Amino acid sequence: MRWIAHIDMNAYFASVEEMVNPKIRGKPILVTGAPEGRSVVCTASYPAREYGIQSGMSLKEALRLCPHAVVVTGNPSRYTATLSQLVKMLEGFTHLIEIASVDEVYMNVSDIVGEGGKERAKELAGELRMAVVNGLDLPCSVGIAPNKVMAKFASGLKKPMGETVIAHNEIEEVLENLPVDALPGIGTKLAIRLKGLGITTCGELGRAPVGLLKARFGVVGIALKAMGQGVADTPLVPYYEVPEAKSVGHSVTLPEDIYDMERVKGVVFSLSEKVGRRMRRRGYRGRRVQAVVRRGDFTSVVKHRTLKRPTDDAREIYKTAVGLIEGIGIDERGVRMLGVSVSLIEIGGEILPLFEGGMRERALIEALDAVNDRYGEFTVSWARAYLSRYRLWHVPMSRRPAELVGN
């Protein structure tokens, strides 16, 4: 029988900061993207959540609810490094580990559970959780079930520091009266659409005629019915089998809608810097730049342009992305989300600037990278990034970390 474990790191960013600075342990902690401007809460520790603070809330509002909260500027490189430590430690149990995000992993533990069934799975859940606590001094919740969907659901039932095992013969009973939006992947909007069909529980979703669901949701309806039944055959892909990226991109949902192009440009420049930096780290260059604009009414527009030569230069990426967004235009609906990505990736090779000035600029880019490698991301940068009101923060998570696969 197949058994999948889901390890969910509890209040991960805040917990890592507590690990680094034990003096703040147990206090209400707010991890933010940046201390200045209109920063938002990226993660709130559990003591902070008792004041009603949630991820995505503006820092100003969070401090109104809890004036004595400890505010910490997030450290993305620290969180990704800790993720790698987590994976290396869990490989003591199995090498079949999939990185789902910077704070969660899946493990195929079928061979470990073996013929021991649910009782062995319960023992293993405790072993995994304590391994994380003892090895990294970090809290986590563990769910074990026959598939990834149910394992993720199980890990969320007892937070923080919980362990839940759901056997195959228990799935139907567990899901019968559960609200549909309790399942991973079904959000509030989808739940409202399902309610319009008279479907409010997972049991009802599992029994709904597939024709009805397909008529309303297309082929997604088939997957929804399977989710309602707790059936999922999604494969677990170990991190070392994840293919190399076909594109590199970053996006950001803004704290509030913005309406003028100059502020949009500031965000796009920061995104372009992050994309260029990641590409240079991996030895990538790309020829197609894509820009995504999501408006305040949630409609999205995507445009791309193919360059004559591959690039990893943030300024060229920025110039192209801004041109695309200017073509899209900013109207009374405002801008809710912006994204920049580069595809048609080439790996390796040497950058050959066409002019002497290009050689000097390339040397400057490499010098900036060297400083940032040593002292932390964006210690130094182009002036425009510092002039932007929206200094962006992002944890560059990879499902195939170079430090683990050795490339």
C-alpha positions as CSV (number, residue, x, y, z in Angstrom):
1,M,0.0,0.0,0.0
2,R,1.2,3.5,-0.8
3,W,1.9,5.9,2.1
4,I,2.8,9.5,1.7
5,A,4.0,11.8,4.4
6,H,3.6,15.6,4.3
7,I,5.9,17.7,6.5
8,D,4.5,21.2,7.1
9,M,6.9,23.6,8.9
10,N,4.8,25.6,11.4
11,A,5.1,29.4,11.0
12,Y,8.3,28.7,9.2
13,F,9.9,32.1,8.7
14,A,9.1,33.1,12.3
15,S,10.3,29.8,13.7
16,V,13.6,30.1,11.8
17,E,14.1,33.6,13.3
18,E,13.4,32.2,16.8
19,M,16.0,29.5,16.2
20,V,18.6,32.1,15.2
21,N,17.6,34.4,18.0
22,P,16.3,32.5,21.0
23,K,15.7,35.8,22.9
24,I,12.5,36.3,20.9
25,R,11.2,32.8,21.3
26,G,7.6,32.7,22.4
27,K,7.0,36.3,21.6
28,P,4.6,37.6,18.9
29,I,6.8,37.8,15.9
30,L,6.1,39.5,12.6
31,V,8.4,38.6,9.6
32,T,8.1,41.3,7.0
33,G,9.5,42.0,3.6
34,A,11.1,45.3,4.6
35,P,10.8,47.5,7.7
36,E,10.1,50.6,5.6
37,G,7.2,51.7,3.5
38,R,3.9,49.7,3.2
39,S,5.3,46.4,4.2
40,V,3.1,43.4,4.8
41,V,3.4,40.5,7.2
42,C,4.9,37.5,5.5
43,T,4.6,35.2,8.5
44,A,3.2,35.7,12.0
45,S,4.2,33.4,14.8
46,Y,1.5,31.6,16.7
47,P,1.5,34.0,19.6
48,A,1.0,36.9,17.1
49,R,-1.9,35.0,15.5
50,E,-3.7,35.1,18.8
51,Y,-4.1,38.9,18.2
52,G,-5.8,38.2,14.9
53,I,-2.8,38.9,12.8
54,Q,-2.6,37.0,9.5
55,S,-0.1,36.6,6.6
56,G,-0.7,39.3,4.0
57,M,-1.9,41.9,6.5
58,S,-0.3,45.3,6.4
59,L,2.4,45.8,9.0
60,K,0.7,49.0,10.1
61,E,-2.6,47.1,10.8
62,A,-0.7,44.2,12.5
63,L,1.1,46.6,14.9
64,R,-2.2,48.3,15.7
65,L,-3.5,44.8,16.8
66,C,-0.3,44.0,18.7
67,P,1.9,47.1,19.3
68,H,4.5,45.1,21.3
69,A,5.1,42.6,18.4
70,V,8.7,41.9,17.4
71,V,9.2,42.9,13.8
72,V,11.9,41.0,11.9
73,T,13.0,41.7,8.3
74,G,12.9,38.4,6.4
75,N,16.0,36.6,5.3
76,P,15.2,34.5,2.2
77,S,18.7,32.9,1.9
78,R,18.4,31.7,5.5
79,Y,15.1,30.1,4.8
80,T,16.2,28.3,1.7
81,A,19.4,27.1,3.4
82,T,17.3,25.7,6.3
83,L,15.1,23.9,3.7
84,S,18.2,22.2,2.3
85,Q,19.2,21.2,5.9
86,L,15.7,19.8,6.4
87,V,15.8,17.7,3.2
88,K,19.3,16.3,4.0
89,M,18.2,15.3,7.5
90,L,15.0,13.6,6.2
91,E,17.1,11.6,3.7
92,G,18.0,9.6,6.7
93,F,14.5,8.1,6.4
94,T,14.2,8.0,2.6
95,H,15.6,9.6,-0.5
96,L,12.1,9.8,-2.1
97,I,11.5,13.5,-1.1
98,E,9.6,16.1,-3.1
99,I,10.0,19.8,-2.3
100,A,6.6,21.3,-2.5
101,S,7.5,24.8,-1.3
102,V,10.1,26.5,0.9
103,D,8.2,25.2,4.0
104,E,6.8,21.9,3.0
105,V,7.9,18.5,1.6
106,Y,6.4,15.2,0.7
107,M,8.0,11.8,1.4
108,N,7.1,8.4,0.0
109,V,7.3,6.3,3.1
110,S,5.6,3.2,1.7
111,D,8.7,1.0,2.3
112,I,9.2,2.3,5.8
113,V,5.6,1.6,6.8
114,G,5.6,-1.7,5.0
115,E,3.2,-4.3,6.5
116,G,2.9,-2.3,9.7
117,G,-0.1,-0.4,8.5
118,K,-1.6,2.5,10.4
119,E,0.1,1.7,13.6
120,R,3.6,1.9,12.0
121,A,2.6,5.0,10.2
122,K,1.6,6.7,13.5
123,E,5.0,5.7,15.0
124,L,6.7,7.1,11.9
125,A,4.8,10.4,12.1
126,G,6.2,10.9,15.6
127,E,9.7,9.9,14.5
128,L,9.6,12.4,11.7
129,R,8.3,15.3,13.8
130,M,10.9,14.7,16.6
131,A,13.7,14.4,14.0
132,V,12.9,17.9,12.8
133,V,12.6,19.2,16.4
134,N,15.8,17.6,17.6
135,G,17.8,18.2,14.4
136,L,16.8,21.7,13.5
137,D,15.0,23.0,16.6
138,L,12.0,23.8,14.5
139,P,8.3,22.9,14.9
140,C,6.4,21.0,12.2
141,S,3.2,19.1,11.7
142,V,3.2,15.7,10.0
143,G,0.4,14.1,8.0
144,I,0.5,10.6,6.6
145,A,-2.1,9.2,4.2
146,P,-2.3,7.1,1.0
147,N,-1.8,10.1,-1.4
148,K,-0.5,13.7,-1.4
149,V,-3.8,15.4,-1.2
150,M,-4.9,13.5,1.9
151,A,-1.4,13.8,3.5
152,K,-1.4,17.6,3.1
153,F,-5.0,17.7,4.5
154,A,-3.9,15.5,7.5
155,S,-0.9,17.6,8.3
156,G,-3.2,20.7,8.6
157,L,-5.6,19.1,11.1
158,K,-3.3,19.5,14.2
159,K,-1.3,22.6,14.1
160,P,1.2,23.4,15.5
161,M,3.3,20.3,16.3
162,G,0.7,17.8,15.4
163,E,0.7,14.2,13.9
164,T,-2.2,12.8,12.0
165,V,-2.5,9.5,10.0
166,I,-5.4,8.7,7.8
167,A,-5.7,5.1,6.5
168,H,-7.2,4.2,3.1
169,N,-10.4,2.7,4.7
170,E,-10.9,5.9,6.8
171,I,-10.9,8.5,3.9
172,E,-14.6,8.3,3.1
173,E,-15.7,8.8,6.7
174,V,-13.2,11.6,7.3
175,L,-14.4,13.5,4.2
176,E,-18.1,12.9,4.4
177,N,-19.2,16.1,6.3
178,L,-16.0,18.1,5.7
179,P,-16.5,21.5,4.0
180,V,-15.1,21.5,0.4
181,D,-12.8,24.4,1.1
182,A,-11.0,22.3,3.7
183,L,-9.3,20.4,0.9
184,P,-6.0,21.7,-0.4
185,G,-6.6,23.4,-3.7
186,I,-10.2,24.4,-3.2
187,G,-10.3,28.1,-2.2
188,T,-13.2,30.4,-1.2
189,K,-14.2,31.3,-4.7
190,L,-14.3,27.8,-6.0
191,A,-16.3,26.8,-2.9
192,I,-18.8,29.5,-3.7
193,R,-19.2,28.1,-7.2
194,L,-19.7,24.6,-5.9
195,K,-22.3,25.9,-3.4
196,G,-24.2,27.2,-6.4
197,L,-24.5,23.6,-7.5
198,G,-25.7,22.6,-4.1
199,I,-22.4,21.1,-3.1
200,T,-21.0,22.2,0.3
201,T,-19.3,19.1,1.7
202,C,-16.6,16.7,0.3
203,G,-19.1,13.9,0.5
204,E,-21.5,15.7,-1.7
205,L,-18.6,16.6,-4.1
206,G,-17.5,12.9,-4.3
207,R,-21.1,11.8,-5.1
208,A,-21.9,14.6,-7.6
209,P,-22.4,13.5,-11.2
210,V,-19.2,13.9,-13.2
211,G,-21.2,15.3,-16.1
212,L,-22.5,18.1,-13.9
213,L,-19.0,19.0,-12.7
214,K,-17.6,18.8,-16.2
215,A,-20.4,21.1,-17.6
216,R,-19.6,23.7,-14.9
217,F,-15.8,23.4,-14.6
218,G,-14.6,21.6,-17.8
219,V,-12.0,18.8,-17.3
220,V,-11.2,20.2,-13.9
221,G,-14.6,18.7,-12.8
222,I,-13.1,15.2,-13.0
223,A,-10.3,16.2,-10.7
224,L,-12.8,17.9,-8.3
225,K,-14.9,14.7,-8.0
226,A,-11.7,12.7,-7.3
227,M,-10.7,15.2,-4.6
228,G,-14.1,14.8,-3.0
229,Q,-13.6,11.1,-2.9
230,G,-10.1,11.5,-1.5
231,V,-8.6,9.9,-4.6
232,A,-5.4,11.3,-6.0
233,D,-2.8,9.6,-8.2
234,T,-0.5,12.7,-8.4
235,P,3.0,11.3,-8.5
236,L,5.7,12.2,-6.0
237,V,8.6,13.6,-7.9
238,P,11.9,13.5,-5.9
239,Y,13.8,16.8,-6.0
240,Y,16.7,15.2,-7.9
241,E,14.3,14.2,-10.7
242,V,12.8,17.6,-11.2
243,P,13.9,18.9,-14.7
244,E,15.9,22.0,-15.1
245,A,13.8,25.2,-15.3
246,K,12.5,26.2,-18.7
247,S,11.9,29.7,-17.4
248,V,12.9,32.0,-14.6
249,G,10.4,34.4,-13.2
250,H,9.1,36.4,-10.2
251,S,5.7,37.9,-9.4
252,V,4.3,39.9,-6.6
253,T,0.8,40.6,-5.3
254,L,0.8,44.3,-4.2
255,P,-0.3,45.4,-0.7
256,E,-2.8,47.6,-2.5
257,D,-3.8,48.3,-6.1
258,I,-1.6,50.9,-7.9
259,Y,-2.7,53.2,-10.7
260,D,0.2,55.1,-12.1
261,M,2.9,53.8,-14.4
262,E,5.9,55.2,-12.5
263,R,5.0,53.1,-9.5
264,V,4.5,50.1,-11.7
265,K,7.9,50.7,-13.2
266,G,9.5,50.6,-9.8
267,V,8.0,47.2,-9.0
268,V,8.9,45.9,-12.5
269,F,12.5,47.0,-11.9
270,S,12.8,45.1,-8.7
271,L,11.2,42.0,-10.3
272,S,13.6,42.2,-13.2
273,E,16.6,42.5,-10.8
274,K,15.5,39.3,-9.1
275,V,15.1,37.5,-12.3
276,G,18.4,38.6,-13.7
277,R,20.2,37.7,-10.4
278,R,18.7,34.2,-10.4
279,M,19.6,33.6,-14.0
280,R,23.3,34.7,-13.5
281,R,23.6,32.4,-10.5
282,R,22.5,29.4,-12.6
283,G,24.4,30.3,-15.7
284,Y,21.2,30.9,-17.6
285,R,20.4,33.4,-20.4
286,G,17.1,33.8,-22.1
287,R,15.6,35.3,-25.3
288,R,11.9,35.7,-24.4
289,V,10.7,38.2,-21.8
290,Q,7.2,37.9,-20.5
291,A,5.1,40.4,-18.5
292,V,1.9,39.6,-16.6
293,V,-0.5,42.3,-15.3
294,R,-3.4,41.3,-13.1
295,R,-5.9,44.1,-12.6
296,G,-7.9,45.0,-9.6
297,D,-10.9,43.1,-11.0
298,F,-8.7,40.0,-11.2
299,T,-8.6,39.9,-15.0
300,S,-5.1,39.2,-16.3
301,V,-3.1,40.1,-19.4
302,V,0.1,38.3,-20.5
303,K,2.4,39.6,-23.2
304,H,5.9,38.5,-24.4
305,R,8.6,39.7,-26.7
306,T,11.6,37.7,-28.2
307,L,15.0,39.4,-28.1
308,K,17.6,39.2,-30.8
309,R,20.2,37.9,-28.3
310,P,19.9,36.0,-25.1
311,T,20.4,38.0,-21.9
312,D,20.7,37.8,-18.2
313,D,20.9,41.6,-17.7
314,A,18.2,42.9,-15.4
315,R,18.1,46.3,-17.1
316,E,17.4,44.7,-20.5
317,I,14.8,42.5,-19.0
318,Y,13.3,45.6,-17.3
319,K,13.3,47.7,-20.5
320,T,11.5,44.9,-22.4
321,A,9.0,44.2,-19.6
322,V,8.1,47.9,-19.2
323,G,7.6,48.2,-22.9
324,L,5.2,45.2,-22.8
325,I,3.3,46.7,-19.8
326,E,3.0,50.1,-21.5
327,G,1.4,48.3,-24.4
328,I,-1.1,46.7,-22.0
329,G,-1.8,50.0,-20.3
330,I,-2.9,51.0,-16.8
331,D,-6.6,52.0,-16.4
332,E,-9.1,52.7,-13.6
333,R,-9.1,49.1,-12.5
334,G,-5.6,49.5,-11.2
335,V,-2.9,46.8,-10.9
336,R,-3.1,44.1,-8.3
337,M,-0.3,41.8,-9.4
338,L,2.8,42.1,-11.6
339,G,5.0,39.3,-12.9
340,V,8.2,39.2,-15.0
341,S,9.8,36.0,-16.5
342,V,12.4,35.0,-19.0
343,S,12.2,31.8,-21.1
344,L,13.9,30.2,-24.2
345,I,16.7,29.5,-21.7
346,E,20.3,28.8,-22.8
347,I,22.8,27.4,-20.3
348,G,26.5,28.2,-20.2
349,G,28.5,30.0,-22.7
350,E,30.2,33.4,-22.5
351,I,28.6,36.8,-22.7
352,L,30.3,38.8,-25.5
353,P,29.3,42.5,-25.3
354,L,29.2,44.3,-28.7
355,F,30.9,47.5,-27.4
356,E,33.6,48.4,-24.9
357,G,31.0,50.1,-22.8
358,G,29.2,46.8,-22.7
359,M,32.3,45.1,-21.3
360,R,32.6,47.7,-18.5
361,E,28.9,47.2,-17.7
362,R,29.3,43.5,-17.6
363,A,32.3,43.8,-15.2
364,L,30.1,46.1,-13.0
365,I,27.3,43.5,-13.0
366,E,29.7,40.8,-11.9
367,A,31.2,43.0,-9.2
368,L,27.7,43.7,-7.8
369,D,27.0,39.9,-7.9
370,A,30.2,39.3,-6.0
371,V,29.3,41.8,-3.2
372,N,25.8,40.4,-2.9
373,D,27.1,36.8,-2.8
374,R,29.2,37.7,0.1
375,Y,27.0,40.1,2.1
376,G,23.5,39.0,1.2
377,E,21.0,39.6,-1.5
378,F,20.8,43.1,-2.9
379,T,23.2,44.6,-0.4
380,V,24.2,46.8,-3.4
381,S,22.0,47.4,-6.4
382,W,21.1,49.9,-9.2
383,A,19.7,53.2,-7.9
384,R,16.3,52.6,-9.3
385,A,15.6,49.7,-7.0
386,Y,16.2,51.9,-4.0
387,L,14.0,54.7,-5.4
388,S,11.0,52.4,-5.7
389,R,8.4,52.6,-3.0
390,Y,7.8,48.9,-3.4
391,R,10.9,47.1,-2.3
392,L,10.0,43.5,-3.0
393,W,10.9,40.5,-0.9
394,H,10.8,36.9,-2.1
395,V,12.1,33.5,-1.0
396,P,13.7,32.0,-4.1
397,M,12.5,28.4,-3.7
398,S,13.5,25.7,-6.1
399,R,12.0,22.2,-6.3
400,R,15.5,21.2,-7.5
401,P,18.0,23.0,-5.2
402,A,21.5,23.2,-6.7
403,E,23.1,22.6,-3.3
404,L,21.3,19.2,-3.1
405,V,21.7,18.0,-6.6
406,G,25.2,19.3,-7.0
407,N,24.7,21.5,-10.1
